[in-house]
Amino acid sequence: MTLRISVIGTGYLGATHAACLAELGFDVLGVDRSAAKVDALSRGLVPFHEPGLDELVAGHTASGRLRFTTDLAEAAAFADVHFICVGTPQQSQGTAADLTAVFDVAAGLAPHLRHSTVVIGKSTVPVGTAAELAATLRARLPLGVEAEVAWNPEFLREGHAVQDTLRPDRLVFGVTSPGAELVLREIYAAAIERGTPVHVTDLATAELAKVAANAFLATKISFINAMAEISDRAGADVVALADVLGDDARIGRRFLDAGIGFGGGCLPKDIRALAARAAELGAPSIRALLEDVDDINLRARDRAADLAAAMCGGDLDGRRVALLGAAFKPLSDDVRDSPALHVAAALRRRGADVRVFDPAAANNARAVAPELTYVAHVDAALHDADLVVLATDWPELVALDPGRAGALVRSRRILDGRNKLDEEAWTAAGWAFRALGRAAAPVATAPVAPAPAPTPAPTPAPRRPGRLRSRAAALLR
């Protein structure tokens, strides 16, 4: 008999997971405490932007394979297996994760269970949470009913979540028994048959898998942003530098794009939660590293605002700025901890008239930053602008025609906050072009006295970038 599954929590993770499980052939019941969210999803309406998800939810709610409710008792009676997909935001006081919703699920579900089950966590949690959750369940289960806790972390990328769920690049099963592993293998049988790697671990390792992945990714992004800062001071090109690093198989080119940094609902809060948990466990090294990663990320946003001011002669007062993008990344309407909005707010504080355009996130942005001006079309943002800032690299914004855009603005100045634009095309169209880590000239710095050392053997004079290439071309003519 095919497993019946409940997915508790129908936010970004839960709604996607529920719809994809239905797509895989399971009967699924989504549970959420928000009646408004349950009503919308029951009518096939997804309350956030995620490519491909609308069709899955609409199709499977229409067929009856996917249903939604606010009632945990209904979920307990219906399902053989329960996934926990609730949010774990940063605490309002401090940087640790708020696990209230996770433990509320356990406390609310356990008394209604009438047969033994597996409760599978997908929420991103501090290491050690699964063991505490198991104790919470045991304390509230009816006599004779057992509930085993397993952990199956998600590795979704916003904008690609459906693909990442249906065709994951790896699966992690944190289990304490062969039975729980078999349940997870049945659920993900299609992916496993396609050759998706499966990592069977203990609970603690599975919990660490997601936060470690996010911490490493955040570190990589902050590293290249730190290199962008030194590139600006030394007159180097961070994009060319990233290309060199990317050819090293140990490093790779992905996520080595310098710019205004990362945001969203995962990376910032996850690295802070991991740092907080590391402090609790007496592991100071990872805490110190991640605090620096966080600081570098926030500094990149401030550096962008400084560069924007410099492009306008040091004074933004009364200047009109077209800020292109509000979401923290393209293909999403998520504005949580958005670097784009951070930069927009910084420019406005300096007196700029900021006009924001985003293909999908304007409504969400307006809710968190109502003081900004939002426009419905990119042309309206560009009209009479003294400066254009690319803040989110939506494909349609990266593909803007420099000539056409130049006819709309007051001054042809553009700051590429994502290092995604074709600099040659924009400068050829008469634009003053800047980007983080791509200084037009070296920034003067105080000289550092060298340490005494033996006189080295004579070496050839260093060549400027591009000179060797031009000489070789001349010889080949």
Secondary structure, DSSP 8 states (H G I E B T S, - for coil): ---EEEEE--SHHHHHHHHHHHHTT-EEEEE-S-HHHHHHHHTT--SS--TTHHHHHHHHHHHTSEEEES-HHHHHHH-SEEEE-----B-SSSSSB--HHHHHHHHHHGGG--S-EEEEE-S---TTHHHHHHHHHHHHS-TT--EEEEE------TTSHHHHHHS-S-EEEE-SSHHHHHHHHHHTHHHHHTT--EEEE-HHHHHHHHHHHHHHHHHHHHHHHHHHHHHHHHT-BHHHHHHHHHTSTTT-STT---SS---SSSHHHHHHHHHHHHHHHT-HHHHHHHHHHHHHHHHHHHHHHHHHHHHTTT--TT-EEEEE--SSSTT----TT-HHHHHHHHHHHTT-EEEEE-SS-HHHHHHH-TTSEE-SSHHHHHTT-SEEEE-S--HHHHT--HHHHHTT-SS-EEEETTS-S-HHHHHHTT-EEEETTB-SS-----------------------TTHHHHHHHHHH-
